Amino acid sequence: MKNSLGSLHISIVLLACAGSAVAQAPQGKSLQLSAGMHLIQAEVAATEAQREQGLMYREKMPANAGMLFIFGNPATQCMWMKNTPLPLSVAFIDADGKIINIEDMQPHTLDSHCSAKTVPVRYALEMHLGWFKQRNIKPGMSIGNLPAPR
């Protein structure tokens, strides 16, 4: 009895650790973007699974880091903050790299934050809350070094 309970305890601890490691693991490749003179190290979320995971469960992120969501076809896009403990700002960006609108998002909410309905977007860039505002980056400005649409 003692051995099976000990084994059960070890199994539960290993499963908990594995789940935590998966939740904190980077999404995949990253690239360097520019916003005016500011450089951004952006993780890329290009697949449906990567976009669904997004920055969920992340408890910290470097100051000039973010996540670039790449969508298959330009359209209206919406983001939410389910299971995301970091407060974020999201810039919705068209296929030419121009910022259409920027929305602030609070942690652990299911509120929808959407791109302007009149302009289809190809990308969304999530950064720390207020990152764009602090650097005077506004709609109409461009994000450089975005991957070309496929």
C-alpha positions in Angstrom: 0.0 0.0 0.0 2.8 2.4 0.9 4.5 1.9 -2.4 1.4 2.5 -4.6 0.5 5.7 -2.7 4.1 6.9 -3.1 4.0 6.1 -6.8 0.6 7.8 -7.1 2.0 10.9 -5.4 5.1 11.0 -7.7 2.9 10.6 -10.8 0.7 13.5 -9.7 3.7 15.7 -9.1 5.2 14.8 -12.5 1.9 15.5 -14.3 1.6 18.8 -12.5 5.2 19.7 -13.5 4.7 18.6 -17.1 1.5 20.7 -17.4 3.3 23.8 -16.0 6.2 23.2 -18.4 3.9 23.0 -21.3 2.0 26.2 -20.3 5.3 28.2 -20.0 6.9 26.8 -23.2 7.6 29.3 -26.0 5.3 29.1 -29.0 8.0 28.5 -31.5 10.0 30.8 -33.7 10.4 34.4 -33.1 11.4 37.4 -35.2 12.5 41.0 -34.7 10.0 43.6 -35.7 10.3 47.4 -35.6 7.9 50.1 -34.6 9.6 53.4 -35.5 13.0 53.3 -33.7 11.8 50.6 -31.3 12.7 46.9 -31.7 10.3 44.1 -30.7 11.2 40.5 -30.2 8.0 38.8 -31.2 7.0 35.1 -30.8 5.1 34.0 -33.8 1.6 32.4 -33.5 0.8 31.3 -37.1 -1.2 28.1 -36.7 -4.7 27.8 -35.2 -3.3 26.0 -32.2 -0.6 28.6 -31.6 -3.2 31.4 -31.9 -5.6 29.7 -29.5 -2.8 29.3 -26.9 -1.4 32.8 -27.4 0.1 34.1 -24.2 -2.2 32.1 -21.9 -0.6 31.2 -18.5 2.4 33.5 -19.1 3.3 35.3 -15.9 6.1 37.4 -17.3 7.5 38.6 -20.5 10.6 40.8 -21.3 10.0 44.5 -21.7 10.2 44.7 -25.5 8.8 41.3 -26.3 5.4 40.3 -27.5 3.5 37.9 -29.7 2.6 38.3 -33.3 -0.5 36.6 -34.5 -0.6 35.9 -38.2 -4.0 35.2 -39.7 -4.6 33.3 -43.0 -6.8 35.8 -44.7 -7.3 39.5 -43.9 -10.6 39.9 -41.9 -12.0 41.4 -38.7 -10.2 39.7 -35.8 -11.0 39.7 -32.1 -8.8 38.8 -29.1 -9.6 37.9 -25.5 -7.7 37.2 -22.3 -8.9 33.8 -21.1 -6.2 32.4 -18.7 -3.9 35.2 -19.5 -2.4 36.8 -16.3 -0.5 39.6 -18.1 -2.3 42.9 -18.9 -1.7 43.5 -22.6 -2.3 46.0 -25.4 -3.0 44.6 -28.9 -2.3 46.4 -32.2 -4.4 45.2 -35.2 -2.3 45.5 -38.4 -3.3 45.3 -42.0 -1.5 43.3 -44.7 0.7 46.4 -45.5 1.9 46.6 -41.9 -0.2 49.7 -41.0 -1.7 49.7 -37.5 -5.4 50.0 -37.8 -6.3 50.2 -34.1 -4.9 49.5 -30.6 -6.9 48.0 -27.8 -6.0 47.6 -24.1 -6.9 44.2 -22.5 -7.2 43.3 -18.8 -6.1 39.9 -17.5 -8.4 36.9 -17.2 -11.3 38.4 -19.0 -13.4 37.1 -21.9 -14.2 40.6 -23.3 -13.7 40.7 -27.0 -11.2 43.3 -28.3 -11.7 43.6 -32.1 -10.1 45.2 -35.1 -12.0 48.1 -36.7 -14.8 46.4 -38.7 -14.2 48.4 -41.8 -10.6 47.4 -42.4 -9.5 43.7 -42.7 -6.3 42.9 -40.7 -3.7 40.3 -41.3 -1.8 40.5 -38.0 -2.3 41.3 -34.3 0.7 42.2 -32.1 0.3 41.8 -28.3 2.6 43.7 -26.1 2.6 44.7 -22.4 -0.3 47.0 -21.4 0.6 50.6 -22.5 3.7 49.6 -24.5 2.4 51.4 -27.7 1.1 54.4 -25.8 4.4 54.9 -23.8 6.3 55.0 -27.1 3.8 57.2 -28.9 3.0 54.5 -31.4 -0.5 55.1 -32.9 -2.9 53.9 -35.5 -1.7 54.8 -39.0 2.0 54.0 -38.1 3.7 50.9 -39.5 5.2 47.8 -38.0 8.4 46.8 -39.9 9.8 43.4 -40.8 6.4 41.6 -40.8 6.5 38.2 -42.6 5.1 38.4 -46.1 1.6 37.0 -46.5 1.5 33.6 -48.0 
